[in-house]
């Protein structure tokens, strides 16, 4: 029986820079950072309130083909790939705080049926969706 999600991958251009962004800018914490065989680096961060979920910051590489690695690199360079969605207490305040840290806000906070949503970009070009959630039902999308 599957009980929960434990790891999500986020492709990044530079693991050190991404780790710094996710920890120093977003406020996540380090979970693991080790180098395994053949120079493969396993680097994960987590949110303080959800320690069972690790965000694996990884550069595209093996076992992907060179063509797939090139495609992922191009997607990162274009700045339109999705990384993760994060819940926040106050979406507008969080965006202001991130903007003050030079984070690019690509979609300003906006009311949605499920809460207030904004989109920022990490330092690898990935989209991070910020949601200040609220209760909703299917009727709210009418």
C-alpha positions in Angstrom: 0.0 0.0 0.0 1.3 3.5 -0.9 1.2 5.8 2.1 2.7 9.1 1.0 5.0 10.9 -1.3 8.5 11.0 0.0 10.7 12.5 -2.7 10.2 14.9 -5.6 12.9 15.8 -8.2 13.6 19.3 -9.2 16.1 19.7 -12.1 18.5 22.5 -11.5 21.5 24.1 -13.4 23.8 24.2 -10.4 23.2 22.1 -7.3 25.2 24.4 -4.9 23.4 27.5 -6.2 20.0 25.8 -6.0 20.7 24.5 -2.5 21.6 28.0 -1.4 18.4 29.4 -3.0 16.1 26.8 -1.5 17.7 27.2 2.0 18.8 30.8 2.2 16.0 32.4 0.1 13.0 30.1 0.5 13.8 29.0 4.1 13.8 25.3 3.6 16.3 23.1 5.5 19.0 20.7 4.3 18.2 17.1 4.6 21.0 15.2 2.7 24.0 16.2 0.7 26.3 13.4 -0.2 28.3 12.3 -3.3 27.8 8.7 -4.4 29.6 6.5 -6.9 30.8 8.1 -10.2 30.4 11.6 -8.8 26.6 11.5 -8.5 25.4 14.0 -5.9 22.3 13.3 -3.8 21.2 16.7 -2.4 17.8 17.1 -0.8 16.0 19.9 1.1 12.8 19.9 3.0 10.3 22.2 4.6 10.5 22.5 8.3 6.8 21.4 8.8 6.9 18.5 6.4 10.1 16.5 7.1 8.9 13.4 5.4 8.9 15.0 2.0 12.3 15.6 0.4 12.9 17.9 -2.6 15.8 16.3 -4.6 17.8 19.0 -6.3 19.5 17.4 -9.2 21.3 18.2 -12.5 20.0 16.3 -15.5 22.3 13.4 -16.4 22.4 9.6 -16.3 20.3 7.5 -16.7 18.8 10.0 -19.2 20.1 10.0 -22.8 22.2 12.9 -23.9 19.3 14.1 -26.0 17.0 14.1 -22.9 19.7 15.9 -20.8 19.9 18.6 -23.6 16.1 18.9 -23.7 15.9 19.4 -19.9 18.8 22.0 -20.0 16.9 23.9 -22.8 13.7 23.8 -20.8 15.5 25.2 -17.7 17.1 27.9 -19.9 13.7 28.9 -21.2 12.5 29.4 -17.6 9.1 27.7 -18.0 9.4 24.4 -16.2 7.4 23.6 -13.1 9.3 22.7 -9.9 7.0 22.5 -6.9 3.9 24.0 -5.3 4.4 25.4 -1.8 1.7 26.4 0.8 2.3 29.7 2.5 0.6 31.5 5.4 0.3 34.8 3.5 0.9 34.8 -0.2 1.1 38.6 -0.7 3.6 39.0 2.2 5.7 36.0 1.0 5.9 37.5 -2.5 7.0 40.9 -1.0 9.6 39.1 1.1 10.9 37.1 -1.9 10.9 40.1 -4.2 13.1 41.9 -1.6 15.5 39.0 -1.9 15.6 39.6 -5.7 13.4 36.6 -6.5 11.5 37.1 -9.8 7.7 37.1 -9.3 6.2 35.9 -12.6 2.6 35.9 -11.5 1.4 38.3 -8.8 -0.8 37.0 -6.0 -4.3 36.6 -7.2 -7.5 35.3 -5.7 -8.5 31.9 -6.8 -11.3 29.6 -5.6 -8.8 27.6 -3.6 -6.9 30.5 -2.1 -4.4 33.2 -3.1 -1.9 32.0 -5.7 1.4 33.5 -7.1 4.3 32.1 -9.1 7.9 32.8 -8.6 11.0 31.6 -10.4 13.9 29.8 -8.7 17.5 30.5 -9.8 17.5 27.6 -12.3 14.4 29.0 -14.1 11.8 26.7 -12.5 8.4 27.9 -11.6 7.4 27.6 -7.9 3.7 28.0 -7.2 2.9 29.7 -3.9 -0.6 29.1 -2.5 -2.3 30.5 0.6 -4.9 27.8 0.7 -8.5 28.0 1.8 -11.4 25.6 1.8 -13.2 25.2 -1.5 -15.7 23.0 -3.3 -16.3 22.2 -7.0 -19.1 24.8 -6.9 -16.5 27.6 -6.3 -15.3 27.0 -9.9 -18.7 27.6 -11.4 
